[in-house]
Each structure stands twice: as C-alpha cells, then as structure tokens.
C-alpha cells in the first residue's frame, strides 16, 4: 500500500480493453472511453490471465462449468481442464508487486477469467447460471478486498462510472496519506476535507469515521490506518443520491447565506431546487456555490474534496 505522494494513479486492467490482440480469436475489445479518456489520468497495468497462464493466441475458448461457488475452467471443444493451473497462477499473480500498489482495477465483463459478476457457469443440464465470478477476478478481490474494482460494461452507466472513479481517486488519496509514517494530525486534516464527500455517500459512515478520528490516540498507528481505510472505502461503495447531494449543497449554502442579498439567496435556492427536480445536473449548483465560496473566501469549504473529487474534464457531474 506504500506509495510516494507524487506517484501516478495506477489502475489494473484486462489487457484486451486496451486494444491489445490477446483474445482467444486473436482479437481485442478496445474500450475507447478507457483508453482515450481515463488513459489521460490513469497509468494502466495490463493483465491477461489466459495468456499469462500459457493458453496462447489464438486459442481454444474456455468457459466455467460445474458449481457456481467453485467452478472449473474448461475448453469449449476439447474439455481441457485449466482450473488448477489458473487458480495457482491467479493466487500468485494478484500478490505480485505490480498489482500491490494499484488504485483501482477494470475487468472484462463476462470473461471466465476476468468477469466480476454474472459470468455464465454451465451445469449438468447444459444451461448456464449467470451467477459466476471469473477465476482471476475472484483471486483479485479476495486479495485486495478494498480495491475499487469494476467491469468495463458497467462504466457505460454514468452513476456507476462516477462512483468507481470517485473511489479510485479516494483510494489514491488514502495511499498517499498513509504512505510511510503518518501523523494523527495529518489524518485529522484529511478527514476534515472529506466531510461533504462522505456525507454525500453515507452519513452513517461519516459519523463513525468522526468517532474513530476523535479517539485516534486509543489506537496504534497501524490499527488506526486499517480501521479508517476500511470504513472510508466502505462508505464510498454507497452511491450518492439526489437527496444526499441536496443535503450537502444546503450545508455549503449555510456558510455564506447571511452575506447574500435576498435575490442571490433565491437564485441559489432555485438552482438547488432545479437539481432536486432533475432539471439541471449536479455541476450547476456546485459551480454556483463554488463561485460564492471563492467570493467570500470560505477556506473550510474551498478545501472540501466534494467540490472536486475528480478532474472536472471527466464531466462526471454533467448528467441529469
């Protein structure tokens, strides 16, 4: 987990999504959003389990068979069993150094090796049960349980996309905070800047994290790091909602509403209400509030990660 503060944001990825011809048919599944947009901010670490385990290119396609919890990986035509070799490889691969300091991972959907969920597992009847997990993906999430992991197909949903990217940047910030020896003062400062981001995801977790930070001296540095990290990342698995965002926007408005004239107050409240009613995207009230935060020099709010949890160029808050 140790990483220099200026380290790049490394994200693991199924190799085929970068356009490399590693699939069974010597093709690829390049995802241009990943390569052209996310590639500007992330340094990708590609892994193709099927190639690395020795299947070759081109190769016989494989599928999962048997029990959903402990499926076997076998060749579609020959029935060659790759299960033990893939499981041994995966358990070692996810512990290798190049995957130990990642900030996220993007997996290929439906893959018998990389699929994160809903992978077909064929039973005795020959009918698939879409409840499986790829063998490499299972090892990955087993070893790196807090790591933000998503499938490329689900990134087409703008809500899921934003949640994943928020978690990647958050995990990167945590890695930088806890790299080497950290101070409790640094944790207090870090936590204060995350307040509205946490409230927008899970008010319950925000309260629990606040209690943990307040009692920081009761924990050893290592225990505090582990507890805070686990609770923080768990909080961000809860997606934001309009209601929770409105609550945060109103909190921010409260910092300078006494300095505004009646017309300015009404403008802000109307924009927040328009967002609540789905008439404008979240970026509209945030941009307006950011203007007044800077105008009145509200340092506490200006330092809130909620206002800029990821690069604005990604336009993740531009959807109604």
NORHUZI-V900685 format. One record per residue. OMEGA is omega in radians with two decimals (none if undefined). NEAR is the number of other ideal C-beta (glycine too) atoms within 8 Angstrom. Layout:
<<OMEGA:NEAR> <OMEGA:NEAR>>
//
This chain:
<<-3.09:7> <-3.07:7> <3.10:9> <-3.09:5> <-3.11:6> <-3.11:3> <3.09:10> <3.09:5> <-3.08:12> <-3.14:12> <3.06:15> <-3.08:13> <3.00:14> <-2.98:14> <-3.07:11> <-3.12:15> <3.11:14> <3.12:12> <3.11:8> <-3.03:9> <-3.07:9> <-3.11:10> <-3.05:10> <-3.13:11> <-3.11:6> <3.08:7> <3.13:7> <3.10:10> <-3.08:10> <3.08:9> <-3.01:9> <3.06:7> <-3.14:8> <-3.05:14> <-3.01:12> <-3.10:7> <-3.12:9> <3.13:10> <3.09:9> <-3.04:7> <-3.09:7> <2.97:13> <-3.03:7> <3.05:10> <-3.03:11> <3.08:10> <2.98:12> <-3.08:11> <-3.07:14> <3.06:11> <-3.07:11> <3.12:9> <3.05:10> <-3.10:6> <3.11:11> <3.12:6> <-0.13:10> <-3.07:6> <3.03:8> <3.09:10> <-3.13:8> <3.08:13> <3.11:10> <3.14:14> <3.03:10> <-3.07:9> <-3.12:6> <-3.10:7> <-3.12:4> <-3.07:5> <3.03:13> <3.07:9> <-3.05:14> <3.09:12> <-3.09:10> <-3.08:8> <-3.05:5> <-3.07:6> <3.13:6> <-3.05:7> <3.14:8> <-2.96:12> <-3.06:11> <-3.13:7> <-3.14:9> <-3.14:14> <3.11:10> <3.12:8> <-3.05:12> <-3.13:15> <3.10:10> <-3.03:8> <-3.06:13> <3.09:13> <-3.12:8> <-2.98:8> <-3.07:5> <3.08:5> <-3.07:13> <-3.11:8> <3.12:9> <3.03:12> <3.12:13> <3.13:16> <3.08:13> <-3.06:14> <3.10:17> <-3.11:12> <3.06:11> <-3.08:8> <3.10:12> <3.06:12> <-3.00:14> <-3.11:11> <-3.09:17> <-3.11:12> <3.06:6> <3.09:8> <-3.13:13> <3.02:11> <-3.05:15> <3.13:11> <-3.08:10> <-3.11:3> <-3.09:4> <3.12:5> <-3.10:6> <3.02:7> <-3.06:10> <3.13:8> <-3.06:6> <3.06:14> <3.11:10> <-3.04:15> <3.10:16> <3.14:15> <3.14:15> <3.11:10> <-3.12:13> <-3.10:16> <3.06:12> <-3.13:7> <-3.08:9> <-2.98:11> <-3.11:6> <-3.09:7> <3.05:12> <-3.11:11> <3.13:12> <3.04:13> <-3.09:12> <-3.13:14> <-3.12:7> <3.10:11> <3.05:14> <3.04:5> <-3.01:7> <3.10:7> <3.11:7> <3.12:11> <-3.12:12> <-3.12:12> <3.12:12> <-3.08:13> <3.04:12> <-3.13:13> <3.10:13> <-3.14:14> <3.12:12> <3.12:15> <3.10:14> <3.11:10> <3.11:10> <3.11:11> <3.12:14> <3.13:10> <-3.01:10> <3.10:10> <-3.14:11> <3.11:4> <3.10:4> <3.11:11> <3.07:6> <3.09:10> <3.11:6> <3.11:9> <3.12:14> <3.12:10> <3.12:8> <-3.09:10> <3.14:12> <-3.11:9> <-3.12:9> <-2.97:12> <-3.03:11> <3.04:14> <3.13:14> <3.13:15> <3.14:13> <3.13:11> <-3.11:12> <3.09:10> <3.13:9> <3.14:6> <3.10:14> <3.13:12> <-3.12:8> <3.10:9> <3.09:14> <3.10:9> <3.13:8> <3.14:13> <3.14:11> <-3.14:6> <-3.03:8> <-3.09:11> <3.14:5> <-3.11:4> <2.99:10> <3.14:5> <-3.12:9> <3.13:6> <3.12:8> <3.12:13> <-3.10:10> <-3.11:8> <-3.11:10> <-3.11:13> <-3.11:11> <-3.10:9> <-3.14:12> <-3.11:14> <3.06:14> <3.13:9> <-3.06:13> <3.04:14> <3.05:7> <-3.09:7> <3.06:7> <3.06:8> <3.09:6> <-3.12:8> <-3.13:6> <3.10:12> <3.10:12> <3.11:11> <3.13:11> <3.14:12> <3.13:13> <3.06:9> <-3.13:10> <3.10:12> <-3.11:12> <-3.10:7> <-3.07:11> <-3.06:12> <3.14:9> <-3.14:4> <-3.06:5> <3.00:10> <-3.12:5> <-3.13:6> <3.13:6> <3.10:9> <-3.11:10> <3.12:8> <-3.11:9> <-3.12:15> <3.12:9> <3.13:8> <3.09:12> <3.13:13> <3.07:8> <3.08:11> <3.12:17> <-3.09:8> <3.08:6> <-3.12:6> <3.11:6> <3.11:8> <-3.09:9> <-3.09:8> <-3.09:8> <3.10:11> <3.12:13> <3.13:11> <3.13:8> <3.14:11> <3.12:13> <3.10:9> <-3.11:8> <3.05:13> <3.12:14> <-3.13:8> <-3.10:7> <3.06:9> <3.12:6> <-3.00:10> <-3.10:6> <-3.12:8> <-3.13:11> <-3.13:10> <-3.11:7> <3.12:13> <-3.12:11> <-3.11:10> <-3.14:12> <-3.10:6> <3.14:9> <-3.12:10> <-3.14:6> <-3.12:6> <3.10:5> <3.06:9> <-3.09:7> <-3.13:11> <-3.08:9> <-3.10:6> <3.05:6> <none:5>>
//
